[in-house]
Amino acid sequence: MGSNQPDRRVFLKRGAALAGGLTLGAAEPVIREATASGQSVEEQSQEVQEAPDYSSDELIAYGERSPHVTSVREPVNGRPSPDDFGLVFHIGTPLGDQVGPITPSSLFYFGTTRGSIVPDIDPAEHRLMIHGMVDRELIFTMDELKRFPSVTRLHFIECAGNRSNSRHSRIVESHGMTSCAEWTGVLLRTLLEEAGVQDGGTWIVAEGVEEVKGASSLPMAKAMDDILVAYAMNGEPLRPQQGHPLRIVVPGFEGILSVKWLRRIKVVDRFYMTYNDYGHLRQDSDQAALLNQVGPKSVITYPSAGQQLPGNGFYEVRGLAWSGGGVVSRVEVSTDGGESWMDADFRGTPQRMAHTAFSFNWTWDGTEKVLMSRCTDELGQVQPTRAQLEGGLDNSIQPWRIAGDGSVHNAI
Amino acid sequence: MRFRLLPFLMLLGGGSLQAQGPTFGIGRTPTAEEIRAWDISISPTGEELPPGRGTATEGALVYLVRGCVGCHGATAIDGAAPRLVRREAGPDVDPWNLGRILPIRSPYATTVWDYINRGMPLGDEGTLTADEVYALTAYMLYLNDVIAEDAVMDAQSLPMVQMPNRDNWAPLPDWKPGMPRLPGYPH
């Protein structure tokens, strides 16, 4: 900061004016926090003096989060990132810090076959082509795509590798590769109908423009149902790591199928066995059937492993539930390791293939407990225990153990 | 009620007529050259394969000249990049037990060609000629005992290669909206 450091007295004066006027409500939680941690109000003031210059052009133009909020993403499963080739493969979102169903765009989980190599695409130059078994081959600019009737929908995207194991000590490791955003774009169906799908067009291949030109095969029934050609997330253009300027969102299917940096949709007559496709094949037909569509799943995010309860008393147990089968219809919570289950409350209205926030009022008596949640979706599919899990994606029930000292642990 | 339904029925009728042609009239027709340049996903039938040819012997040279050896190693098993060969496992081993080795596990040789063409060399993608991709594909298939050393790979022969997993995988079920992950399966 150096010479840009604002005069302390000027700053304090401005801060006092703000606290006394416009932002009284915003200032209150800080003081409460300070009191709870045993700090005096005087000590609190010392910290405020380190805050940035709120008159700077940068902060006027684009708001940053508080320097006291430090939640960050992490490489999954301790893999070196970047690896020997400068690639980062899977970065998990800090679910334990998340409030509500929407993942902040900056914290959205990230996984690609070419990791850290994120293309820098000028949306003015970007095109989407639809061709193959269609009556009218079409190519669109981004501006043209935005002229079509749009939809805005909440959808989660979860990586097929989002698997929990006993070595995971925090929820970012066990469940961090799922995230949920509000997506805006055109239904792929709208574009396919504009092009006119010919008889026999039973699959599509969706392909990106990045270095490896990642491609996936998808059944036409899904393409005509609810696949979104999205240009925005959480109220702004897609972030580069999430496919800027264009991607598909395939609601409820494995994350790898939601192709990013989309430039091409080809209508074809068969499963094309792309590189991404072949890697997900199975020998056994039951195993193969469990691929693609994510099963009903939920996890308690608070309290979760790595967190610390300060003592016995009342807690709102919070978590997220989702399913590739549609709307979450029920979430149950157990505080006795699955012996008994009680219904949790939804926070907000559950939506199709979207993270659904749930809560459960609980008074902890200070003894060791094992907390679990269990999701049921609109198709009647019920989240399995780990023993019941039969392959495919790991959607098993996650147990968290609350020790007598309030520390929270993975209880797999 | 009858009168109120009328506009709705007219809308339905109009919609089905419009389904014959474009509804919005947005976008333009791509040129044949634009389509050819982007049409790089190779079907198991090989219909998108470009003209060209190559053999394993030629591919061994391309492997050195184009720098594959730098990441994948001289024997394609000893580099920092993923190994490409499982020949030493022997001919009778189930390919499913050999890990995710593209030239072994993939049911179609077209997928091997497709991936080398779109994804390699790392950082210099899209610079291999069609002949070089045919040659490298032949080399990888030869190293894994799938084809003979002198077999010529081109747009006609490549889709005909019998990969060890050609028929040894379970097709995905016919997906329909609202279906469970597996009929009769509770999860």
Chai-1 contact restraints between the chains, C-beta under 6 A:
chainA,res_idxA,chainB,res_idxB,connection_type,confidence,min_distance_angstrom,max_distance_angstrom,comment,restraint_id
A,D84,B,A80,contact,1.0,0.0,6.0,A-B,restraint_1
A,M129,B,P30,contact,1.0,0.0,6.0,A-B,restraint_2
A,H131,B,I35,contact,1.0,0.0,6.0,A-B,restraint_3
A,E137,B,T29,contact,1.0,0.0,6.0,A-B,restraint_4
A,E137,B,P30,contact,1.0,0.0,6.0,A-B,restraint_5
A,L138,B,G27,contact,1.0,0.0,6.0,A-B,restraint_6
A,I139,B,R28,contact,1.0,0.0,6.0,A-B,restraint_7
A,I139,B,P30,contact,1.0,0.0,6.0,A-B,restraint_8
A,F140,B,G27,contact,1.0,0.0,6.0,A-B,restraint_9
A,E144,B,I26,contact,1.0,0.0,6.0,A-B,restraint_10
A,E144,B,G27,contact,1.0,0.0,6.0,A-B,restraint_11
A,R147,B,I26,contact,1.0,0.0,6.0,A-B,restraint_12
A,E194,B,P22,contact,1.0,0.0,6.0,A-B,restraint_13
A,E194,B,F24,contact,1.0,0.0,6.0,A-B,restraint_14
A,V205,B,S41,contact,1.0,0.0,6.0,A-B,restraint_15
A,E211,B,E125,contact,1.0,0.0,6.0,A-B,restraint_16
A,V212,B,G119,contact,1.0,0.0,6.0,A-B,restraint_17
A,K213,B,R118,contact,1.0,0.0,6.0,A-B,restraint_18
A,A215,B,S41,contact,1.0,0.0,6.0,A-B,restraint_19
A,P219,B,W175,contact,1.0,0.0,6.0,A-B,restraint_20
A,A221,B,W175,contact,1.0,0.0,6.0,A-B,restraint_21
A,A221,B,K176,contact,1.0,0.0,6.0,A-B,restraint_22
A,K222,B,W175,contact,1.0,0.0,6.0,A-B,restraint_23
A,D225,B,P177,contact,1.0,0.0,6.0,A-B,restraint_24
A,R264,B,W38,contact,1.0,0.0,6.0,A-B,restraint_25
A,Y272,B,S41,contact,1.0,0.0,6.0,A-B,restraint_26
A,Y272,B,S43,contact,1.0,0.0,6.0,A-B,restraint_27
A,M273,B,P44,contact,1.0,0.0,6.0,A-B,restraint_28
A,M273,B,Y108,contact,1.0,0.0,6.0,A-B,restraint_29
A,M273,B,T111,contact,1.0,0.0,6.0,A-B,restraint_30
A,Y275,B,Y115,contact,1.0,0.0,6.0,A-B,restraint_31
A,Y278,B,S106,contact,1.0,0.0,6.0,A-B,restraint_32
A,Y278,B,T111,contact,1.0,0.0,6.0,A-B,restraint_33
A,L281,B,W169,contact,1.0,0.0,6.0,A-B,restraint_34
A,R282,B,A170,contact,1.0,0.0,6.0,A-B,restraint_35
A,Q283,B,W96,contact,1.0,0.0,6.0,A-B,restraint_36
A,D284,B,A170,contact,1.0,0.0,6.0,A-B,restraint_37
A,S285,B,A170,contact,1.0,0.0,6.0,A-B,restraint_38
A,A288,B,A170,contact,1.0,0.0,6.0,A-B,restraint_39
A,A288,B,L172,contact,1.0,0.0,6.0,A-B,restraint_40
A,A289,B,P173,contact,1.0,0.0,6.0,A-B,restraint_41
A,A289,B,L182,contact,1.0,0.0,6.0,A-B,restraint_42
A,L290,B,R181,contact,1.0,0.0,6.0,A-B,restraint_43
A,Q293,B,R181,contact,1.0,0.0,6.0,A-B,restraint_44
A,G295,B,R181,contact,1.0,0.0,6.0,A-B,restraint_45
A,G295,B,H187,contact,1.0,0.0,6.0,A-B,restraint_46
A,L379,B,P180,contact,1.0,0.0,6.0,A-B,restraint_47
A,Q381,B,P180,contact,1.0,0.0,6.0,A-B,restraint_48
A,Q381,B,H187,contact,1.0,0.0,6.0,A-B,restraint_49
A,V382,B,P186,contact,1.0,0.0,6.0,A-B,restraint_50
A,P384,B,H187,contact,1.0,0.0,6.0,A-B,restraint_51
